[in-house]
Amino acid sequence: MPAVEARELFAPLGPTYDRVGAVLSLGQDPLWRRFLVSRLPPRGHVLDVATGTGLVAAELLRRGFDVTGLDQSPEMLAVARRRLGARVELVEASADSIPFEDHFFDQLTFTYLLRYVDDPRATLVELARVVRSGGVVASLEFGVPEGLSRPLWDVYVGAVLPLAGRALRNGWREVGDFLGDSIRDYWETYPIGRQLELWHAAGLRDLEVRRLSLGAGVVIWGRKS
């Protein structure tokens, strides 16, 4: 999905995003975000890309990091600003063109991002550019479960999410219809092996992958060489 379409899709969701996202993920999304942050070594200045309403940024603050949040959606950033106040610098910009110098940040996190960019490889290169050598880059993305869990996941994203979106309205109908195919298409195009190749091509090493909640969430992290 092009970045402009993604921005339009999520623009109406800001006021309800946190609560509905937790419910639709069956309570797992907040746990995944906490695990993501736990992959970073303690202390330092973190750039949280696709910060949205500031959920990861808030967890980073709680763990003692200095935080800058970046997102292309002014509507999402308005919610983050109410949550975080002056404790976090919030920047409206695209992950494809980050307005900071090379090696500016100690670590970097990003959440549910690469499905929405035109060129995941180029975006990863740009993300890695602003991280110092030895710094950790960590990501969270929806996954596609395997084995016995896969049929249940297919039913959930194919039937339950669209019905929930219609009941919730306020922009969630479009997300409910879109999300399952978006996740499935991304993993068909970029299976985990290919994703790790892109991370390596961006200069990221010592890569690790953790599948969470039977594979419905996937965290990848590694160090900039």
Buried (B, 14 or more C-beta within 10 A) or exposed (E): BEBEEBBBBBEBBBBBBBEBBBEBBEEBBBBBBBBBBEBBEEEBBBBBBBBBBBBBBBBBBEBEBBBBBBBBBEBBBEBBBEBBEEEBEBBEEBBBEBEBEEBBBBBBBBBBBBBBBEEBBBBBBBBBBBBBEEBBBBBBBBBBBEEEBEEEBBEBBEEBBBEBBEEBEEBBBBBBBBBBEBBBEBBEEBEEEEBBEBBBEBBBEEBEBEBBBBBBBBBBBBBBE
